[in-house]
């Protein structure tokens, strides 16, 4: 029923009926004004409830929140090879790095994978799969993941990350953040600098330490680019799409 049908008699007569106080006419006109305001208010509320775009999700308190679309879920495995580099059996350092990486993000209940590659030019990979997406502060996650390489020291070596900020590298996938830094590897007889890289996306975090890449004085930038390329190749080899 429309507003006119609901109020057939409230059309504002020219004058009050005989014996009817003028106040009743004023009340009828005022009631019409209130109903008109309410009708406009309902129309405005309905328009405001329509989202401009994105996905509407519950905020937990009964309200609605507009959230951006997340990248498709992917999952890491320990690949059998990265390019021509074959997986090696003895990869204790990689396993330790995976344990340390999982502990750095323990509040997210990650599942770790790890592997070592190329017995002649060894490099080690560790990664974690997150049960829920975490797209916030990917740069901070990559920086934190770099620490796993230093925390996974063996009895024969220690690894110390540089105190300077890690360097960011571009990737073809804009949903991935990649950082690399220099770390000093100290053994029983000698020490030298090596590159360590880490990536972070909404679903996975990974670290690659290239033990065989010795950074010479003045060549750090070139060696870090090579390590960044190796890390991207490792992520590609280790990544599987999840349904």
KOLTIPA-267047 format. One record per residue (C-alpha): residue number from 1; residue in three letters; x, y, z. Coordinates in steps of 0.02 Angstrom, whole numbers, plus 50000, padded with zeros to 5 digits. Example, Ala and Ser with C-alpha at 12.3 -4.5 7.8 and 13.67 -1.06 7.14 Angstrom:
FIVO     k     r    east   north      up
FIVO     1   ALA   50615   49775   50390
FIVO     2   SER   50684   49947   50357
REM end
This chain:
FIVO     k     r    east   north      up
FIVO     1   UNK   50000   50000   50000
FIVO     2   UNK   50072   50171   49951
FIVO     3   UNK   50079   50329   50053
FIVO     4   UNK   49927   50405   49969
FIVO     5   UNK   49818   50250   49994
FIVO     6   UNK   49870   50238   50176
FIVO     7   UNK   49818   50419   50208
FIVO     8   UNK   49667   50454   50098
FIVO     9   UNK   49596   50587   50211
FIVO    10   UNK   49755   50685   50244
FIVO    11   UNK   49750   50798   50091
FIVO    12   UNK   49737   50960   50184
FIVO    13   UNK   49559   51028   50168
FIVO    14   UNK   49532   51212   50132
FIVO    15   UNK   49465   51239   50306
FIVO    16   UNK   49417   51143   50461
FIVO    17   UNK   49252   51052   50465
FIVO    18   UNK   49115   51126   50567
FIVO    19   UNK   49137   51087   50749
FIVO    20   UNK   49315   51017   50725
FIVO    21   UNK   49455   51116   50806
FIVO    22   UNK   49587   51189   50685
FIVO    23   UNK   49724   51098   50785
FIVO    24   UNK   49673   50933   50704
FIVO    25   UNK   49713   51002   50532
FIVO    26   UNK   49885   51058   50589
FIVO    27   UNK   49920   50886   50662
FIVO    28   UNK   49871   50803   50496
FIVO    29   UNK   49989   50915   50397
FIVO    30   UNK   50130   50883   50520
FIVO    31   UNK   50103   50694   50509
FIVO    32   UNK   50117   50703   50320
FIVO    33   UNK   50284   50793   50337
FIVO    34   UNK   50353   50662   50457
FIVO    35   UNK   50303   50517   50344
FIVO    36   UNK   50383   50602   50194
FIVO    37   UNK   50547   50621   50289
FIVO    38   UNK   50543   50439   50341
FIVO    39   UNK   50515   50384   50161
FIVO    40   UNK   50666   50484   50101
FIVO    41   UNK   50771   50414   50244
FIVO    42   UNK   50731   50234   50199
FIVO    43   UNK   50780   50263   50017
FIVO    44   UNK   50947   50338   50070
FIVO    45   UNK   50985   50193   50189
FIVO    46   UNK   50951   50065   50053
FIVO    47   UNK   51071   50154   49934
FIVO    48   UNK   51208   50164   50065
FIVO    49   UNK   51196   49978   50100
FIVO    50   UNK   51251   49933   49924
FIVO    51   UNK   51441   49901   49915
FIVO    52   UNK   51547   49995   49789
FIVO    53   UNK   51650   49841   49747
FIVO    54   UNK   51754   49700   49819
FIVO    55   UNK   51692   49564   49934
FIVO    56   UNK   51580   49594   50084
FIVO    57   UNK   51631   49492   50236
FIVO    58   UNK   51577   49487   50416
FIVO    59   UNK   51686   49588   50535
FIVO    60   UNK   51646   49472   50680
FIVO    61   UNK   51534   49596   50770
FIVO    62   UNK   51390   49580   50648
FIVO    63   UNK   51447   49725   50539
FIVO    64   UNK   51502   49708   50358
FIVO    65   UNK   51677   49747   50295
FIVO    66   UNK   51740   49770   50117
FIVO    67   UNK   51898   49667   50084
FIVO    68   UNK   52010   49654   49929
FIVO    69   UNK   52023   49493   49832
FIVO    70   UNK   52167   49379   49887
FIVO    71   UNK   52287   49293   49766
FIVO    72   UNK   52250   49111   49728
FIVO    73   UNK   52315   48991   49859
FIVO    74   UNK   52480   48903   49825
FIVO    75   UNK   52578   48774   49924
FIVO    76   UNK   52763   48734   49940
FIVO    77   UNK   52842   48562   49924
FIVO    78   UNK   53024   48506   49925
FIVO    79   UNK   53062   48495   49737
FIVO    80   UNK   53174   48361   49664
FIVO    81   UNK   53270   48491   49565
FIVO    82   UNK   53290   48677   49535
FIVO    83   UNK   53341   48697   49355
FIVO    84   UNK   53494   48586   49332
FIVO    85   UNK   53529   48576   49519
FIVO    86   UNK   53473   48410   49590
FIVO    87   UNK   53410   48381   49766
FIVO    88   UNK   53540   48309   49885
FIVO    89   UNK   53507   48183   50021
FIVO    90   UNK   53607   48260   50162
FIVO    91   UNK   53529   48429   50196
FIVO    92   UNK   53538   48451   50384
FIVO    93   UNK   53562   48638   50372
FIVO    94   UNK   53406   48656   50265
FIVO    95   UNK   53305   48555   50391
FIVO    96   UNK   53366   48666   50533
FIVO    97   UNK   53324   48820   50433
FIVO    98   UNK   53147   48753   50408
FIVO    99   UNK   53127   48725   50595
FIVO   100   UNK   53187   48901   50633
FIVO   101   UNK   53077   48977   50499
FIVO   102   UNK   52923   48890   50569
FIVO   103   UNK   52966   48951   50745
FIVO   104   UNK   52979   49132   50685
FIVO   105   UNK   52798   49121   50626
FIVO   106   UNK   52737   48997   50757
FIVO   107   UNK   52577   49095   50795
FIVO   108   UNK   52515   49053   50619
FIVO   109   UNK   52541   48865   50637
FIVO   110   UNK   52646   48846   50479
FIVO   111   UNK   52700   48683   50399
FIVO   112   UNK   52885   48680   50350
FIVO   113   UNK   52971   48604   50198
FIVO   114   UNK   53158   48603   50163
FIVO   115   UNK   53288   48538   50041
FIVO   116   UNK   53469   48558   49988
FIVO   117   UNK   53527   48560   49807
FIVO   118   UNK   53683   48534   49699
FIVO   119   UNK   53820   48440   49789
FIVO   120   UNK   53954   48538   49694
FIVO   121   UNK   53880   48713   49718
FIVO   122   UNK   53764   48689   49866
FIVO   123   UNK   53620   48801   49910
FIVO   124   UNK   53485   48770   50039
FIVO   125   UNK   53299   48806   50038
FIVO   126   UNK   53169   48809   50176
FIVO   127   UNK   52989   48867   50166
FIVO   128   UNK   52827   48868   50263
FIVO   129   UNK   52646   48849   50208
FIVO   130   UNK   52520   48956   50302
FIVO   131   UNK   52350   48878   50341
FIVO   132   UNK   52267   49049   50320
FIVO   133   UNK   52316   49195   50207
FIVO   134   UNK   52416   49335   50284
FIVO   135   UNK   52439   49474   50155
FIVO   136   UNK   52487   49611   50279
FIVO   137   UNK   52665   49681   50286
FIVO   138   UNK   52747   49560   50164
FIVO   139   UNK   52909   49660   50170
FIVO   140   UNK   52918   49640   50359
FIVO   141   UNK   52886   49453   50342
FIVO   142   UNK   53026   49434   50214
FIVO   143   UNK   53148   49526   50328
FIVO   144   UNK   53100   49418   50476
FIVO   145   UNK   53119   49259   50372
FIVO   146   UNK   53301   49303   50333
FIVO   147   UNK   53341   49272   50516
FIVO   148   UNK   53304   49087   50494
FIVO   149   UNK   53468   49068   50397
FIVO   150   UNK   53569   49139   50542
FIVO   151   UNK   53474   49043   50676
FIVO   152   UNK   53506   48876   50588
FIVO   153   UNK   53692   48871   50630
FIVO   154   UNK   53779   48703   50624
FIVO   155   UNK   53917   48642   50739
FIVO   156   UNK   54048   48683   50606
FIVO   157   UNK   53987   48851   50542
FIVO   158   UNK   53901   49011   50597
FIVO   159   UNK   53807   49134   50488
FIVO   160   UNK   53790   49318   50532
FIVO   161   UNK   53673   49432   50435
FIVO   162   UNK   53731   49605   50384
FIVO   163   UNK   53671   49746   50496
FIVO   164   UNK   53618   49851   50346
FIVO   165   UNK   53438   49839   50279
FIVO   166   UNK   53402   49701   50154
FIVO   167   UNK   53385   49747   49972
FIVO   168   UNK   53220   49725   49881
FIVO   169   UNK   53210   49644   49709
FIVO   170   UNK   53070   49652   49582
FIVO   171   UNK   52973   49494   49537
FIVO   172   UNK   52855   49457   49394
FIVO   173   UNK   52722   49415   49522
FIVO   174   UNK   52674   49579   49605
FIVO   175   UNK   52597   49483   49750
FIVO   176   UNK   52771   49422   49803
FIVO   177   UNK   52900   49524   49901
FIVO   178   UNK   53083   49470   49884
FIVO   179   UNK   53226   49532   49993
FIVO   180   UNK   53410   49484   49989
FIVO   181   UNK   53557   49525   50102
FIVO   182   UNK   53739   49480   50133
FIVO   183   UNK   53784   49358   50272
FIVO   184   UNK   53957   49312   50338
FIVO   185   UNK   53989   49126   50342
FIVO   186   UNK   54122   49077   50468
FIVO   187   UNK   54197   48904   50470
FIVO   188   UNK   54335   48823   50570
FIVO   189   UNK   54472   48886   50453
FIVO   190   UNK   54403   49032   50353
FIVO   191   UNK   54257   49150   50326
FIVO   192   UNK   54176   49237   50178
FIVO   193   UNK   54015   49326   50131
FIVO   194   UNK   53869   49239   50046
FIVO   195   UNK   53697   49296   49987
FIVO   196   UNK   53537   49251   50080
FIVO   197   UNK   53364   49288   50008
FIVO   198   UNK   53187   49272   50072
FIVO   199   UNK   53016   49295   49995
FIVO   200   UNK   52842   49318   50066
FIVO   201   UNK   52671   49308   49987
FIVO   202   UNK   52497   49287   50060
FIVO   203   UNK   52512   49098   50078
FIVO   204   UNK   52698   49053   50087
FIVO   205   UNK   52866   49113   50153
FIVO   206   UNK   53035   49047   50096
FIVO   207   UNK   53223   49068   50120
FIVO   208   UNK   53370   49022   50010
FIVO   209   UNK   53552   49024   50068
FIVO   210   UNK   53681   49004   49929
FIVO   211   UNK   53831   48934   50022
FIVO   212   UNK   53935   48912   49865
FIVO   213   UNK   53918   49092   49805
FIVO   214   UNK   54064   49187   49876
FIVO   215   UNK   54038   49374   49870
FIVO   216   UNK   54198   49463   49819
FIVO   217   UNK   54237   49641   49871
FIVO   218   UNK   54141   49762   49761
FIVO   219   UNK   54036   49625   49680
FIVO   220   UNK   53898   49614   49810
FIVO   221   UNK   53761   49691   49703
FIVO   222   UNK   53791   49572   49557
FIVO   223   UNK   53797   49420   49671
FIVO   224   UNK   53637   49473   49759
FIVO   225   UNK   53547   49486   49591
FIVO   226   UNK   53605   49311   49548
FIVO   227   UNK   53543   49248   49718
FIVO   228   UNK   53377   49336   49690
FIVO   229   UNK   53357   49247   49523
FIVO   230   UNK   53401   49081   49606
FIVO   231   UNK   53271   49113   49741
FIVO   232   UNK   53135   49150   49613
FIVO   233   UNK   53180   48990   49520
FIVO   234   UNK   53173   48893   49685
FIVO   235   UNK   53003   48965   49728
FIVO   236   UNK   52938   48920   49555
FIVO   237   UNK   53002   48741   49570
FIVO   238   UNK   52931   48721   49745
FIVO   239   UNK   52760   48800   49715
FIVO   240   UNK   52604   48700   49676
FIVO   241   UNK   52431   48773   49649
FIVO   242   UNK   52303   48720   49778
FIVO   243   UNK   52117   48698   49744
REM end
